[in-house]
Amino acid sequence: MINRCFCCVTGGDSDPEPAATSSRRRTNPARASKNRTSVDYPWETYTLKELLQATGNFSESNKLGEGGFGTVYWGRTSKGVEIAVKRLKAMTAKAEMEFAVEVEILGRVRHRNLLSLRGFYAGGDERLIVYDYMPNHSLLTHLHPHRGTPSSHHHVPLEWPRRVAIAVGAAEGLSYLHHEASPHIIHRDIKASNVLLDAEFVPKVADFGFAKLIPDGVSHLTTRVKGTLGYLAPEYAMWGKVSESCDVYSFGVLLLELVSARRPLEKLPGGVKREIVQWAAPLAERRRWERLADPRLAGRFDAAQLRAVVETAMLCTQSSAESRPAMAEVVDMLRFSGGERRTKEIVPVAVTVAGSSDEITTTTDLDDVTAGSSEPLDRRNWKLTRLR
């Protein structure tokens, strides 16, 4: 089954791009029987015994996190290397395909801001993926410590420069997937728990189990909806229409979460739910940038950078997919927020009131926000302009 999955993911006999060198390399098992000259991949094939020993038989005390796809455990190999091992929860055809997609994609891509694949095990009813261990866990555990492991409860709030660096790095990783990987890759599950942080807090976009490969010339696909509520683009959540702009929307939500440390979907009194963009858009329209900052920062942030990051998020989360920027443009906008001279800003379009010759800027007072509305705010009145 696993061999058939690899063939489906990679499009048959087409060879992948050359991968980075490694001290231990293995041949793609899906192609070894077809090609006399086998294709080398920089992954290792582990034995089940090795991974059981490394993780203490998947000890509960070694658990790092759990999701719909599987459970992740910390481990240490016999050579003293710290690893993270994802173990599939159930062995179904659907789960095996997701396993094959993730292994294949991570074996193809190499970027500083994408999580590296160390290897895998596939045998019997076990499917295990081995990654480099990220000692600073996920972005989620820093923004919402109570949702992480017990050790993450003691995380100090991320300082502002580090938040900007994480935003830029994650954007660069996504930009690589959208614009440089061949074929292009749509992640489909961008969220705080899928941005991992290494020892130096360098962000690594992770978890490619839901990823889609987009051939050249294809603008979008229609598929079953996967992902996490609060991060989903409207056209994807409603119609299953997936494109690179869906990742852009999710990344915009992630930017607002990174800035404010608020949940992407919060429950209000009475059981109603509000998306983070519904909370943030009125504040951004009124230029109340400081109200969007995480209170734990206690005002310790660069005001111009904060504005630039929020403006970028507003542009990314527009209702119209065609109006959102490409990830390469998002990287440029965030690099401006990192200290380079900015040449663009996002402003509300001035509209003319009927019967008046004066132009006014449309805004929404905080008290007028419909707290329980499930409809995303319509930000078609936002546009990208150039600063003079």
Contacts in CASP RR format, 6 or more apart in sequence:
PFRMAT RR
TARGET T0000
AUTHOR 0000-0000-0000
METHOD contacts of the structure
MODEL  1
MINRCFCCVTGGDSDPEPAATSSRRRTNPARASKNRTSVDYPWETYTLKE
LLQATGNFSESNKLGEGGFGTVYWGRTSKGVEIAVKRLKAMTAKAEMEFA
VEVEILGRVRHRNLLSLRGFYAGGDERLIVYDYMPNHSLLTHLHPHRGTP
SSHHHVPLEWPRRVAIAVGAAEGLSYLHHEASPHIIHRDIKASNVLLDAE
FVPKVADFGFAKLIPDGVSHLTTRVKGTLGYLAPEYAMWGKVSESCDVYS
FGVLLLELVSARRPLEKLPGGVKREIVQWAAPLAERRRWERLADPRLAGR
FDAAQLRAVVETAMLCTQSSAESRPAMAEVVDMLRFSGGERRTKEIVPVA
VTVAGSSDEITTTTDLDDVTAGSSEPLDRRNWKLTRLR
1 93 0 8 1.000
1 96 0 8 1.000
2 29 0 8 1.000
2 30 0 8 1.000
2 96 0 8 1.000
2 99 0 8 1.000
2 100 0 8 1.000
2 122 0 8 1.000
3 29 0 8 1.000
3 30 0 8 1.000
4 30 0 8 1.000
5 30 0 8 1.000
5 96 0 8 1.000
5 97 0 8 1.000
5 99 0 8 1.000
5 100 0 8 1.000
5 101 0 8 1.000
6 28 0 8 1.000
6 29 0 8 1.000
6 30 0 8 1.000
6 31 0 8 1.000
6 100 0 8 1.000
6 103 0 8 1.000
6 104 0 8 1.000
7 30 0 8 1.000
8 97 0 8 1.000
8 100 0 8 1.000
9 100 0 8 1.000
9 101 0 8 1.000
9 104 0 8 1.000
9 105 0 8 1.000
9 213 0 8 1.000
10 16 0 8 1.000
10 30 0 8 1.000
10 104 0 8 1.000
13 31 0 8 1.000
13 34 0 8 1.000
13 35 0 8 1.000
15 39 0 8 1.000
16 39 0 8 1.000
16 107 0 8 1.000
16 108 0 8 1.000
17 108 0 8 1.000
17 182 0 8 1.000
19 40 0 8 1.000
19 41 0 8 1.000
19 42 0 8 1.000
19 107 0 8 1.000
19 108 0 8 1.000
19 110 0 8 1.000
20 42 0 8 1.000
20 110 0 8 1.000
21 42 0 8 1.000
22 42 0 8 1.000
22 43 0 8 1.000
24 44 0 8 1.000
25 40 0 8 1.000
25 41 0 8 1.000
25 42 0 8 1.000
25 43 0 8 1.000
26 40 0 8 1.000
26 41 0 8 1.000
26 43 0 8 1.000
26 44 0 8 1.000
26 45 0 8 1.000
27 38 0 8 1.000
27 39 0 8 1.000
27 40 0 8 1.000
27 41 0 8 1.000
28 38 0 8 1.000
28 39 0 8 1.000
28 40 0 8 1.000
28 41 0 8 1.000
31 38 0 8 1.000
31 39 0 8 1.000
32 38 0 8 1.000
41 107 0 8 1.000
42 107 0 8 1.000
42 117 0 8 1.000
43 103 0 8 1.000
43 106 0 8 1.000
43 107 0 8 1.000
43 117 0 8 1.000
43 118 0 8 1.000
43 119 0 8 1.000
43 120 0 8 1.000
44 118 0 8 1.000
44 119 0 8 1.000
44 130 0 8 1.000
45 119 0 8 1.000
45 120 0 8 1.000
45 121 0 8 1.000
46 119 0 8 1.000
46 120 0 8 1.000
46 121 0 8 1.000
46 128 0 8 1.000
46 130 0 8 1.000
47 121 0 8 1.000
48 121 0 8 1.000
48 123 0 8 1.000
48 126 0 8 1.000
48 128 0 8 1.000
50 77 0 8 1.000
50 78 0 8 1.000
51 85 0 8 1.000
51 121 0 8 1.000
51 128 0 8 1.000
51 130 0 8 1.000
52 58 0 8 1.000
53 78 0 8 1.000
54 75 0 8 1.000
54 76 0 8 1.000
54 77 0 8 1.000
54 78 0 8 1.000
54 83 0 8 1.000
54 85 0 8 1.000
55 62 0 8 1.000
55 73 0 8 1.000
55 74 0 8 1.000
55 75 0 8 1.000
55 85 0 8 1.000
56 62 0 8 1.000
56 75 0 8 1.000
58 71 0 8 1.000
58 73 0 8 1.000
58 85 0 8 1.000
58 87 0 8 1.000
59 73 0 8 1.000
62 73 0 8 1.000
62 74 0 8 1.000
62 75 0 8 1.000
63 71 0 8 1.000
63 72 0 8 1.000
63 73 0 8 1.000
63 74 0 8 1.000
63 149 0 8 1.000
64 72 0 8 1.000
64 73 0 8 1.000
64 74 0 8 1.000
64 84 0 8 1.000
64 137 0 8 1.000
64 149 0 8 1.000
65 71 0 8 1.000
65 72 0 8 1.000
65 148 0 8 1.000
65 149 0 8 1.000
66 72 0 8 1.000
68 89 0 8 1.000
69 86 0 8 1.000
69 88 0 8 1.000
69 89 0 8 1.000
69 95 0 8 1.000
69 98 0 8 1.000
69 207 0 8 1.000
69 209 0 8 1.000
70 86 0 8 1.000
70 87 0 8 1.000
70 88 0 8 1.000
70 89 0 8 1.000
71 86 0 8 1.000
71 87 0 8 1.000
71 89 0 8 1.000
72 84 0 8 1.000
72 85 0 8 1.000
72 86 0 8 1.000
72 87 0 8 1.000
73 84 0 8 1.000
73 85 0 8 1.000
73 87 0 8 1.000
74 82 0 8 1.000
74 83 0 8 1.000
74 84 0 8 1.000
74 133 0 8 1.000
75 82 0 8 1.000
75 83 0 8 1.000
75 84 0 8 1.000
75 85 0 8 1.000
75 133 0 8 1.000
76 82 0 8 1.000
76 83 0 8 1.000
77 83 0 8 1.000
82 133 0 8 1.000
82 135 0 8 1.000
83 118 0 8 1.000
83 130 0 8 1.000
83 131 0 8 1.000
83 132 0 8 1.000
83 133 0 8 1.000
84 130 0 8 1.000
84 131 0 8 1.000
84 132 0 8 1.000
84 133 0 8 1.000
84 134 0 8 1.000
85 128 0 8 1.000
85 129 0 8 1.000
85 130 0 8 1.000
85 131 0 8 1.000
86 128 0 8 1.000
86 129 0 8 1.000
86 130 0 8 1.000
86 131 0 8 1.000
87 126 0 8 1.000
87 127 0 8 1.000
87 128 0 8 1.000
88 95 0 8 1.000
88 96 0 8 1.000
88 99 0 8 1.000
88 126 0 8 1.000
88 127 0 8 1.000
88 128 0 8 1.000
89 95 0 8 1.000
91 124 0 8 1.000
91 125 0 8 1.000
91 126 0 8 1.000
91 127 0 8 1.000
95 127 0 8 1.000
96 127 0 8 1.000
98 209 0 8 1.000
98 210 0 8 1.000
99 120 0 8 1.000
99 122 0 8 1.000
99 127 0 8 1.000
99 129 0 8 1.000
99 209 0 8 1.000
101 208 0 8 1.000
101 209 0 8 1.000
101 210 0 8 1.000
101 211 0 8 1.000
102 129 0 8 1.000
102 207 0 8 1.000
102 208 0 8 1.000
102 209 0 8 1.000
102 211 0 8 1.000
103 117 0 8 1.000
103 119 0 8 1.000
103 120 0 8 1.000
103 129 0 8 1.000
105 185 0 8 1.000
105 208 0 8 1.000
105 209 0 8 1.000
105 211 0 8 1.000
105 213 0 8 1.000
106 114 0 8 1.000
106 115 0 8 1.000
106 116 0 8 1.000
106 117 0 8 1.000
106 129 0 8 1.000
106 208 0 8 1.000
107 117 0 8 1.000
108 181 0 8 1.000
109 176 0 8 1.000
109 177 0 8 1.000
109 181 0 8 1.000
109 185 0 8 1.000
110 116 0 8 1.000
111 172 0 8 1.000
111 173 0 8 1.000
111 176 0 8 1.000
112 169 0 8 1.000
112 172 0 8 1.000
112 173 0 8 1.000
112 202 0 8 1.000
113 169 0 8 1.000
113 170 0 8 1.000
113 172 0 8 1.000
113 173 0 8 1.000
113 176 0 8 1.000
113 202 0 8 1.000
113 203 0 8 1.000
113 204 0 8 1.000
113 205 0 8 1.000
114 173 0 8 1.000
114 176 0 8 1.000
114 177 0 8 1.000
114 204 0 8 1.000
114 205 0 8 1.000
114 206 0 8 1.000
115 131 0 8 1.000
115 132 0 8 1.000
115 134 0 8 1.000
115 196 0 8 1.000
115 204 0 8 1.000
115 205 0 8 1.000
115 206 0 8 1.000
115 207 0 8 1.000
116 131 0 8 1.000
116 132 0 8 1.000
116 204 0 8 1.000
117 129 0 8 1.000
117 130 0 8 1.000
117 131 0 8 1.000
118 130 0 8 1.000
118 131 0 8 1.000
118 132 0 8 1.000
119 129 0 8 1.000
119 130 0 8 1.000
120 127 0 8 1.000
120 128 0 8 1.000
120 129 0 8 1.000
120 130 0 8 1.000
121 127 0 8 1.000
121 128 0 8 1.000
121 130 0 8 1.000
122 128 0 8 1.000
131 206 0 8 1.000
132 198 0 8 1.000
134 196 0 8 1.000
134 197 0 8 1.000
134 198 0 8 1.000
134 204 0 8 1.000
135 198 0 8 1.000
135 199 0 8 1.000
136 142 0 8 1.000
136 196 0 8 1.000
136 197 0 8 1.000
136 198 0 8 1.000
136 199 0 8 1.000
136 201 0 8 1.000
137 148 0 8 1.000
137 149 0 8 1.000
137 152 0 8 1.000
137 196 0 8 1.000
137 197 0 8 1.000
138 148 0 8 1.000
138 192 0 8 1.000
138 193 0 8 1.000
138 194 0 8 1.000
138 195 0 8 1.000
138 196 0 8 1.000
138 197 0 8 1.000
139 166 0 8 1.000
139 192 0 8 1.000
139 193 0 8 1.000
139 195 0 8 1.000
139 196 0 8 1.000
139 197 0 8 1.000
139 203 0 8 1.000
139 258 0 8 1.000
140 147 0 8 1.000
140 148 0 8 1.000
140 191 0 8 1.000
140 192 0 8 1.000
140 193 0 8 1.000
140 195 0 8 1.000
141 147 0 8 1.000
141 148 0 8 1.000
141 149 0 8 1.000
141 152 0 8 1.000
141 155 0 8 1.000
142 152 0 8 1.000
142 155 0 8 1.000
142 157 0 8 1.000
142 158 0 8 1.000
142 197 0 8 1.000
143 158 0 8 1.000
143 192 0 8 1.000
143 257 0 8 1.000
143 258 0 8 1.000
143 261 0 8 1.000
143 294 0 8 1.000
144 192 0 8 1.000
144 261 0 8 1.000
144 263 0 8 1.000
145 152 0 8 1.000
145 153 0 8 1.000
145 154 0 8 1.000
145 155 0 8 1.000
146 153 0 8 1.000
157 261 0 8 1.000
157 294 0 8 1.000
157 296 0 8 1.000
157 297 0 8 1.000
158 166 0 8 1.000
158 201 0 8 1.000
159 297 0 8 1.000
159 300 0 8 1.000
160 297 0 8 1.000
160 300 0 8 1.000
160 301 0 8 1.000
160 302 0 8 1.000
160 305 0 8 1.000
160 306 0 8 1.000
162 201 0 8 1.000
163 258 0 8 1.000
163 259 0 8 1.000
164 302 0 8 1.000
164 305 0 8 1.000
164 309 0 8 1.000
164 334 0 8 1.000
164 337 0 8 1.000
164 338 0 8 1.000
165 201 0 8 1.000
165 203 0 8 1.000
166 195 0 8 1.000
166 197 0 8 1.000
166 201 0 8 1.000
166 203 0 8 1.000
166 258 0 8 1.000
167 255 0 8 1.000
167 258 0 8 1.000
167 309 0 8 1.000
167 334 0 8 1.000
167 337 0 8 1.000
168 331 0 8 1.000
168 334 0 8 1.000
168 335 0 8 1.000
168 338 0 8 1.000
169 202 0 8 1.000
169 203 0 8 1.000
170 195 0 8 1.000
170 203 0 8 1.000
170 205 0 8 1.000
170 251 0 8 1.000
170 254 0 8 1.000
171 251 0 8 1.000
171 327 0 8 1.000
171 330 0 8 1.000
171 331 0 8 1.000
171 334 0 8 1.000
172 331 0 8 1.000
173 205 0 8 1.000
174 187 0 8 1.000
174 190 0 8 1.000
174 205 0 8 1.000
174 247 0 8 1.000
174 251 0 8 1.000
174 327 0 8 1.000
174 330 0 8 1.000
175 327 0 8 1.000
175 328 0 8 1.000
175 330 0 8 1.000
175 331 0 8 1.000
177 184 0 8 1.000
177 185 0 8 1.000
177 186 0 8 1.000
177 187 0 8 1.000
177 205 0 8 1.000
177 247 0 8 1.000
177 327 0 8 1.000
178 184 0 8 1.000
178 185 0 8 1.000
178 186 0 8 1.000
178 244 0 8 1.000
178 247 0 8 1.000
178 326 0 8 1.000
178 327 0 8 1.000
178 328 0 8 1.000
179 326 0 8 1.000
179 327 0 8 1.000
179 328 0 8 1.000
182 216 0 8 1.000
183 213 0 8 1.000
183 214 0 8 1.000
183 215 0 8 1.000
183 216 0 8 1.000
184 213 0 8 1.000
184 214 0 8 1.000
184 216 0 8 1.000
184 244 0 8 1.000
185 208 0 8 1.000
185 211 0 8 1.000
185 212 0 8 1.000
185 213 0 8 1.000
185 214 0 8 1.000
186 211 0 8 1.000
186 212 0 8 1.000
186 214 0 8 1.000
186 242 0 8 1.000
186 243 0 8 1.000
186 244 0 8 1.000
186 246 0 8 1.000
186 247 0 8 1.000
187 194 0 8 1.000
187 205 0 8 1.000
187 208 0 8 1.000
187 210 0 8 1.000
187 211 0 8 1.000
187 247 0 8 1.000
187 250 0 8 1.000
188 210 0 8 1.000
188 211 0 8 1.000
188 212 0 8 1.000
188 226 0 8 1.000
188 227 0 8 1.000
188 242 0 8 1.000
188 246 0 8 1.000
188 247 0 8 1.000
189 207 0 8 1.000
189 209 0 8 1.000
189 210 0 8 1.000
189 226 0 8 1.000
189 227 0 8 1.000
189 228 0 8 1.000
189 231 0 8 1.000
189 250 0 8 1.000
190 205 0 8 1.000
190 231 0 8 1.000
190 247 0 8 1.000
190 250 0 8 1.000
190 251 0 8 1.000
190 254 0 8 1.000
191 227 0 8 1.000
191 228 0 8 1.000
191 231 0 8 1.000
191 250 0 8 1.000
191 254 0 8 1.000
191 264 0 8 1.000
192 254 0 8 1.000
192 257 0 8 1.000
192 258 0 8 1.000
194 205 0 8 1.000
194 206 0 8 1.000
194 207 0 8 1.000
195 203 0 8 1.000
195 204 0 8 1.000
195 205 0 8 1.000
195 206 0 8 1.000
195 254 0 8 1.000
196 203 0 8 1.000
196 204 0 8 1.000
196 206 0 8 1.000
197 203 0 8 1.000
197 204 0 8 1.000
198 204 0 8 1.000
210 226 0 8 1.000
210 227 0 8 1.000
212 221 0 8 1.000
212 223 0 8 1.000
212 242 0 8 1.000
214 221 0 8 1.000
214 243 0 8 1.000
214 244 0 8 1.000
219 243 0 8 1.000
220 241 0 8 1.000
220 242 0 8 1.000
220 243 0 8 1.000
221 241 0 8 1.000
221 242 0 8 1.000
221 243 0 8 1.000
222 239 0 8 1.000
222 240 0 8 1.000
222 241 0 8 1.000
222 242 0 8 1.000
223 240 0 8 1.000
223 242 0 8 1.000
224 240 0 8 1.000
225 232 0 8 1.000
225 236 0 8 1.000
225 237 0 8 1.000
225 240 0 8 1.000
228 264 0 8 1.000
229 264 0 8 1.000
229 265 0 8 1.000
230 253 0 8 1.000
230 264 0 8 1.000
230 265 0 8 1.000
230 275 0 8 1.000
230 276 0 8 1.000
231 249 0 8 1.000
231 250 0 8 1.000
231 253 0 8 1.000
231 254 0 8 1.000
231 264 0 8 1.000
232 246 0 8 1.000
232 249 0 8 1.000
232 250 0 8 1.000
233 245 0 8 1.000
233 246 0 8 1.000
233 248 0 8 1.000
233 249 0 8 1.000
233 250 0 8 1.000
233 321 0 8 1.000
234 249 0 8 1.000
234 319 0 8 1.000
234 376 0 8 1.000
235 241 0 8 1.000
235 246 0 8 1.000
235 321 0 8 1.000
236 242 0 8 1.000
236 246 0 8 1.000
236 249 0 8 1.000
241 321 0 8 1.000
243 321 0 8 1.000
244 326 0 8 1.000
244 327 0 8 1.000
245 321 0 8 1.000
245 322 0 8 1.000
245 324 0 8 1.000
246 321 0 8 1.000
247 327 0 8 1.000
248 316 0 8 1.000
248 324 0 8 1.000
248 325 0 8 1.000
248 326 0 8 1.000
248 327 0 8 1.000
248 330 0 8 1.000
249 316 0 8 1.000
249 317 0 8 1.000
249 321 0 8 1.000
249 324 0 8 1.000
251 316 0 8 1.000
251 327 0 8 1.000
251 330 0 8 1.000
252 312 0 8 1.000
252 313 0 8 1.000
252 316 0 8 1.000
252 317 0 8 1.000
253 264 0 8 1.000
253 275 0 8 1.000
253 276 0 8 1.000
253 277 0 8 1.000
253 313 0 8 1.000
253 316 0 8 1.000
253 317 0 8 1.000
254 264 0 8 1.000
255 309 0 8 1.000
255 310 0 8 1.000
255 312 0 8 1.000
255 313 0 8 1.000
255 316 0 8 1.000
256 262 0 8 1.000
256 264 0 8 1.000
256 276 0 8 1.000
256 277 0 8 1.000
256 280 0 8 1.000
256 292 0 8 1.000
256 310 0 8 1.000
256 313 0 8 1.000
256 317 0 8 1.000
257 263 0 8 1.000
257 264 0 8 1.000
257 276 0 8 1.000
258 309 0 8 1.000
259 292 0 8 1.000
259 293 0 8 1.000
259 294 0 8 1.000
259 306 0 8 1.000
259 309 0 8 1.000
259 310 0 8 1.000
259 313 0 8 1.000
260 276 0 8 1.000
260 280 0 8 1.000
260 292 0 8 1.000
260 293 0 8 1.000
260 294 0 8 1.000
261 294 0 8 1.000
261 295 0 8 1.000
261 296 0 8 1.000
262 276 0 8 1.000
262 279 0 8 1.000
263 276 0 8 1.000
264 275 0 8 1.000
264 276 0 8 1.000
265 273 0 8 1.000
265 274 0 8 1.000
265 275 0 8 1.000
265 276 0 8 1.000
266 273 0 8 1.000
266 274 0 8 1.000
266 276 0 8 1.000
266 279 0 8 1.000
267 273 0 8 1.000
268 274 0 8 1.000
268 371 0 8 1.000
268 372 0 8 1.000
272 371 0 8 1.000
272 372 0 8 1.000
273 372 0 8 1.000
273 374 0 8 1.000
274 371 0 8 1.000
274 372 0 8 1.000
274 373 0 8 1.000
275 376 0 8 1.000
277 317 0 8 1.000
277 376 0 8 1.000
277 377 0 8 1.000
278 369 0 8 1.000
278 370 0 8 1.000
278 373 0 8 1.000
278 376 0 8 1.000
278 377 0 8 1.000
279 369 0 8 1.000
280 292 0 8 1.000
280 310 0 8 1.000
280 313 0 8 1.000
280 314 0 8 1.000
281 314 0 8 1.000
281 364 0 8 1.000
281 377 0 8 1.000
281 379 0 8 1.000
282 363 0 8 1.000
282 364 0 8 1.000
282 365 0 8 1.000
282 366 0 8 1.000
282 368 0 8 1.000
282 369 0 8 1.000
282 377 0 8 1.000
283 289 0 8 1.000
283 291 0 8 1.000
283 292 0 8 1.000
283 366 0 8 1.000
284 292 0 8 1.000
284 310 0 8 1.000
284 311 0 8 1.000
284 314 0 8 1.000
285 348 0 8 1.000
285 362 0 8 1.000
285 363 0 8 1.000
285 364 0 8 1.000
286 363 0 8 1.000
286 364 0 8 1.000
286 365 0 8 1.000
286 366 0 8 1.000
289 303 0 8 1.000
289 306 0 8 1.000
289 307 0 8 1.000
289 310 0 8 1.000
290 299 0 8 1.000
290 303 0 8 1.000
290 306 0 8 1.000
292 306 0 8 1.000
292 310 0 8 1.000
293 299 0 8 1.000
293 301 0 8 1.000
293 306 0 8 1.000
304 337 0 8 1.000
304 342 0 8 1.000
305 337 0 8 1.000
305 338 0 8 1.000
305 339 0 8 1.000
308 333 0 8 1.000
308 334 0 8 1.000
308 336 0 8 1.000
308 337 0 8 1.000
308 338 0 8 1.000
308 342 0 8 1.000
308 345 0 8 1.000
309 334 0 8 1.000
309 337 0 8 1.000
311 333 0 8 1.000
311 345 0 8 1.000
311 346 0 8 1.000
312 330 0 8 1.000
312 333 0 8 1.000
312 334 0 8 1.000
312 337 0 8 1.000
312 346 0 8 1.000
314 346 0 8 1.000
314 379 0 8 1.000
314 382 0 8 1.000
315 323 0 8 1.000
315 324 0 8 1.000
315 325 0 8 1.000
315 333 0 8 1.000
315 346 0 8 1.000
315 382 0 8 1.000
315 384 0 8 1.000
316 324 0 8 1.000
316 325 0 8 1.000
316 330 0 8 1.000
317 324 0 8 1.000
317 376 0 8 1.000
317 379 0 8 1.000
318 324 0 8 1.000
318 379 0 8 1.000
318 380 0 8 1.000
318 382 0 8 1.000
319 376 0 8 1.000
319 377 0 8 1.000
319 378 0 8 1.000
319 379 0 8 1.000
319 380 0 8 1.000
320 380 0 8 1.000
323 380 0 8 1.000
325 333 0 8 1.000
325 384 0 8 1.000
333 344 0 8 1.000
336 342 0 8 1.000
336 343 0 8 1.000
336 344 0 8 1.000
342 387 0 8 1.000
343 386 0 8 1.000
343 387 0 8 1.000
344 384 0 8 1.000
344 385 0 8 1.000
344 386 0 8 1.000
344 387 0 8 1.000
345 384 0 8 1.000
345 385 0 8 1.000
345 386 0 8 1.000
345 387 0 8 1.000
346 382 0 8 1.000
346 383 0 8 1.000
346 384 0 8 1.000
346 385 0 8 1.000
347 382 0 8 1.000
347 383 0 8 1.000
347 385 0 8 1.000
348 361 0 8 1.000
348 362 0 8 1.000
348 363 0 8 1.000
348 381 0 8 1.000
348 382 0 8 1.000
349 362 0 8 1.000
349 381 0 8 1.000
349 382 0 8 1.000
349 383 0 8 1.000
350 359 0 8 1.000
350 360 0 8 1.000
350 361 0 8 1.000
351 359 0 8 1.000
351 360 0 8 1.000
351 361 0 8 1.000
351 362 0 8 1.000
351 381 0 8 1.000
352 358 0 8 1.000
352 359 0 8 1.000
352 360 0 8 1.000
353 360 0 8 1.000
362 381 0 8 1.000
END
